[in-house]
Amino acid sequence: PVAGICALLANIVVTGLVYAILKKPIKHTEPVMTVEEEIDLSDIEIL
């Protein structure tokens, strides 16, 4: 249970950092956006 909660928190932090990084460089938005979508899908599956 604790490991799952820690994993969710880490996932949210990483997703937030990636999203913040995506906001700055417009060139890297398209390739990393697919990764962000995959992360969101995994978050939904975990929840």
C-alpha positions in Angstrom: 0.0 0.0 0.0 2.7 2.5 1.0 4.8 1.6 -2.1 1.8 2.2 -4.3 1.1 5.6 -2.7 4.8 6.6 -3.1 4.7 5.5 -6.7 1.6 7.6 -7.4 3.2 10.6 -5.8 6.4 10.2 -7.7 4.4 9.7 -10.9 2.5 12.9 -10.3 5.7 14.8 -9.5 7.4 13.5 -12.7 4.4 14.3 -14.8 4.3 17.8 -13.3 8.0 18.3 -14.1 7.6 17.0 -17.6 4.5 19.2 -18.2 6.4 22.2 -16.9 9.4 21.4 -19.2 7.0 21.0 -22.1 5.6 24.4 -21.5 9.0 26.1 -22.2 10.4 24.6 -25.4 7.9 24.4 -28.2 10.1 22.3 -30.4 10.1 19.3 -28.0 6.3 19.5 -27.4 5.3 17.0 -30.0 7.7 14.1 -29.3 7.4 14.3 -25.5 3.6 14.8 -25.7 3.1 11.1 -26.6 5.2 10.1 -23.5 3.0 12.4 -21.4 -0.2 10.8 -22.8 1.2 7.3 -21.9 2.0 8.5 -18.4 -1.6 9.9 -18.0 -3.0 6.6 -19.3 -1.0 4.6 -16.7 -2.1 7.0 -14.0 -5.7 6.4 -14.9 -5.2 2.6 -14.9 -3.6 2.7 -11.5 -6.4 4.9 -10.1 
